[in-house]
Amino acid sequence: YMPPAGSPQLRETPVGERFHELTVDIAAAAVEGYVLVGGDFNAHVTRPVTQVTGFPERMERHLNGHGKHLLEVCCDTDAVLCTGYVAGDTEGLPTFHATMRSRATRPDHMLVSQSLLGHVESSTVLPGFRGSDHLPLVTLIRLPVLVQPHQACHGQPLRQARWHPSGQHCYATALQ
């Protein structure tokens, strides 16, 4: 969660520092393998970083400060912003409900590492969910399953023992 601009939560750790910490965490995780980061970034973005030239009209019309930071995170970590790019989310539909004092917006996003992007089948906003003031994002990832053939054990079989609580010490000794 990234607190919105002007939030008292940002007094302790400013928004730029929070996004920098996120950049460091994503870069460290990418060394280990696939990376998927999602949440309420309070970021309004107008376009993905490098991967798309045409961008849907339904996307946010303005880029806020959080959106700029989020796009910088993508650039610095080679991550891909799924919003407006991945199947199921090409329109960048709103995730925040409109209220009497606000309009429907898209502050929630999913980022994936370049290495994971080829495995992302879709990312969608679940409409009609009313458990929060935000709609959930669901990202479907299909990873290959490596099946390793079973290799028979050629060691000595374990002695069989019938369990009885009074013989716990004997059983433990036999298993050693």
NUPA-51928 format. One record per atom (N, C-alpha, C): residue in one letter; y, x, z. Coordinates in pm, whole numbers, plus 50000, padded with zeros to 5 digits. Layout:
REM NUPA-51928
AYXZ...
***
This chain:
REM NUPA-51928
Y498825008450000Y500005000050000Y501245008850000M502175005549911M503445012449906M504525002449945P505195004650058P506224995150100P507314993649995P507924981949983P508984979949883P510244987649920A511084989849820A512364996649843A513134989449951G513754996850039G514534991050147G513734987550270S512424989350266S511574986150381S511804996150494P511834991350619P511945000450733P510795010650739Q509635007050680Q508485016250678Q508795029050602L509775028650513L510095040350433L511015050150506R511495046350623R512355055450700R511565067550748E510355065050792E509525075750845E509015084950733T508505079050627T508025086650512T508615080450387P509585087250325P510245081650207P509275079350091V509665070450002V508795066449891V508405078349803G509325087449776G508995099049693G507915107649755E507995109249886E506985117149958E505635110149957R505655096849969R504405089249965R503715090549829F504495089449722F503905090949589F503445105349565H504165115049622H503725128949610H502375130849679E502215125049798E500935125849869E499815119349788L500125108349722L499155101749636L498765110849520T499745117649462T499475127049352T498525138049399V498795143649514V497945154249569V496535149049593D496415137149649D495095131349676D494315128649548I494985123249447I494305120449320I493855133449253A494705143449254A494355156449193A493145162449265A493115161749396A491985167149472A490705159249443A490815146149435A489635137849407A489115140249266A490005142449171A489605144449032A488745156949015V488935166749101V488115178849096V486665175449128E486475165349212E485125161349255E484445152049155G485215145049070G484605135748975G485545124448938Y484975112748914Y485745101048873Y486715096648983V487865091248938V488865086249033V489295072248991L489315063249088L489825049649071L490725046949191V491975043649165V492925040449272V493565027149237G493575018149332G494195005349307G494895000349431G495904992149409G496584986349522G497944980849489D498634977049595D499984971749586D500954983549594F501404987949479F502334999249472F503784994349472N503984981249468N505324975549452N506034982049333A505244985149232A505744992149115A505814982748996H506964982148934H507134974548812H507254984748699V506324983848606V506284993448495V506504986148364T507064993148270T507324987148140T506334991848036R505665003048060R504695008047964R503815018548028P502595020147978P501765031048028P502345044547984V501835054848041V502415068048023V502335073247880T501145076647833T501035082847701T500045075747610Q499225067047665Q498095062347588Q498375050747494V499515044147505V499775032347423V501155033247359T501235029647233T502555029447169T503145015447171G502345005247143G502834991447150G502534985847287F503464978747346F503254973647480F503504958647483P502684951047552P502804936447551P504164931547598E504594920747539E505884914747575E505864909147717R504694905347769R504634899047900R504794908948014M504774921647985M504924931648091M506324930848150E506514937248264E507814937248329E508884942048233R510054936248245R511144940048156R511954951748210H511714955048336H512454966148393H511494975648467L511914987648477L511164997948548L511905000348678N511244997648791N511915000348918N511585014548965G512165018649077G511945032149127G510485034949156H509795025249215H508375026949243H507585028449113G507985020649011G507325021648881G507495035448820K508705040848832K508955054448781K508065064548854H507975063348985H507115072349063H505655070949022L505205058448999L503805056248962L503505062348826L504415060948732L504215067248601L504215082448612E505015087848703E505015102348725E503675106948783V503105098848873V501785101948928V500765102748814C500835093048722C499915093048608C500105105748524C501335109348496C501605121448417C501105133948488D501375134848617D501025146948692D499535148448716T498785137448714T497355138148743T496485135048621D497115132148508D496395128348387D495615115348407A496105106848497A495475093848522A495995083748421V495255073048405V495615062348312V495905049748392L497025043648364L497385030948425L496695019848346C495825012448411C495065001948341C495954990348297T497024987748370T497914976648339T498454977748197G498194967248118G498694967047981G497884975247883Y496794981147929Y496054990247842Y494564986947831V493934983747941V492504981547945V492174967147908A491054965147841A490614951647805A490654942547926G491124930447906G491244920748014G492584921248084D493324932048064D494624933548131D495694938148033T495474935447905T496444940147806T497774932947814E497774921047873E499044913747886E499784917048015G499144924348105G499794927848231G500264915748309L499384906148326L499744893648394L500224896248537P501064887348590P501564889048727P500444888348830T500604895848937T499674895249050T500354889649174F501684888949172F502434883649286F502894869649251H502604860049340H502964846149316H504474844149319A504954835849233A506374831949238A506584823149359T507714824949423T508094816549537T509444810349507M509964802949603M511294796849585M512374807549569R512144819249631R513164829749628R512794841549539S511694840749467S511284852049384S510604847049257R510364856249169R509654852949045R508294860049047A507384855448964A506074861848955A506254875748894T505654885748958T505774899648912T504424906448916R504404918848872R503174926848871R503364939648952P503274939049086P503424951149167P502104958549190D500974952049155D499644957549183D499064963749056H498424975349074H497924982548958H496634990048991M495914993448885M494725001948893M495005014348809L494655026048863L494745038648790L493345044448785V492995050348673V491685056948662V491885070848603S490995079848637S491035093148578S490605092248432Q491055101748352Q490655102148211Q489135102348198S488465109348290S487005110248284S486325096748308L486995087748379L486425074548407L486815064148303L487875066448231L488415056548138L487375051248039G486535059847985G485515055547889G484465046247949H484385045748080H483415037248148H484025024148196V485345022748184V486005010448228V485834999848120E485124989148154E484894978248059E486074968648057S486634965848175S487754956548182S488424957648317S489624952548321S490374951248446S491124938048433T490874929048526T491454915748514T492094911148644V493064902248630V493674895448743V492894882548763L492444880048885L491704867748914L492694856348940P492824846948847P493764835948865P493254826048969G494174819249031G493814808449121G493374812549260F493274825249287F492884829849420F494064828249515R493884821349625R495004818449715R494804824249854G494114835449868G493904841349999G495044850450040S496014852349953S497114861549978S498274857549888D499404864449905D500504861949812D500334870349685H499254878349678H498914886149560H497574881449506L497434881849375L496134878949313L495334891949307P494024891149325P493214903349321P493034908549179L492884921549170L492524928349045L491054932149055V490314929848948V488904933648944V488704942848824T488174954648851T487924964248744T486414966148732L485894963648613L484464965048586L484224978748526I483364986348592I483034999948548I481545000648522R481165006048410R479755007748377R479475022648367L478745027648467L478395041748469L476955043448422P476675054248352P475285056548310P474405059348431V473185054448425V472235056848533V471285067748486L471205078248563L470295089048531L468965086548601V467945083648521V466615081048576V465835093948574Q465405098048691Q464595110148701Q463145106148722P462255112348645P460845108648659P460325112248798H459425103748848H458835106048979H457875117748971Q457995126649067Q457075138049071Q456175136349193A454875137349169A453915135449276A454065146449381C453835142849504C453875152349615C452515159049624H452495172249626H451225179549630H450985186149764G451615181449868G451435187150002G450295180450075Q450195183250202Q449165177250287Q449615163450331P448735153750326P449125140450373P449355140550524L450245132050570L450515130750713L449355123750780R449085127750903R448075120850981R448565106851010Q447675097351002Q448035083651035Q447885081451184A448805074051239A448745070951381A449155056451400R448505049751489R448865035851520R449905036151630W450965028451611W452075028651705W451775020251828H452065026551942H452055019452069H453135026052154P454035018152213P455165023952287P454775034052394S453625032352458S453235041752564S452885055552509G452595056452382G452225069352323G453325075752241Q454555072152267Q455685077152188Q455715092452182H455475099052296H455505113652299H454415119552209C453235113952214C452125118652130C452445117151982Y453055105751945Y453385103351806Y454425113351758A455425115651840A456485125051804A455915138951787T454995142951874T454375156251863T453535157051736A452805146651703A451955146651584A452765147551456L453975142251457L454815142551337L455485156151315Q455445164751416Q456125177751402Q455355186951317
***
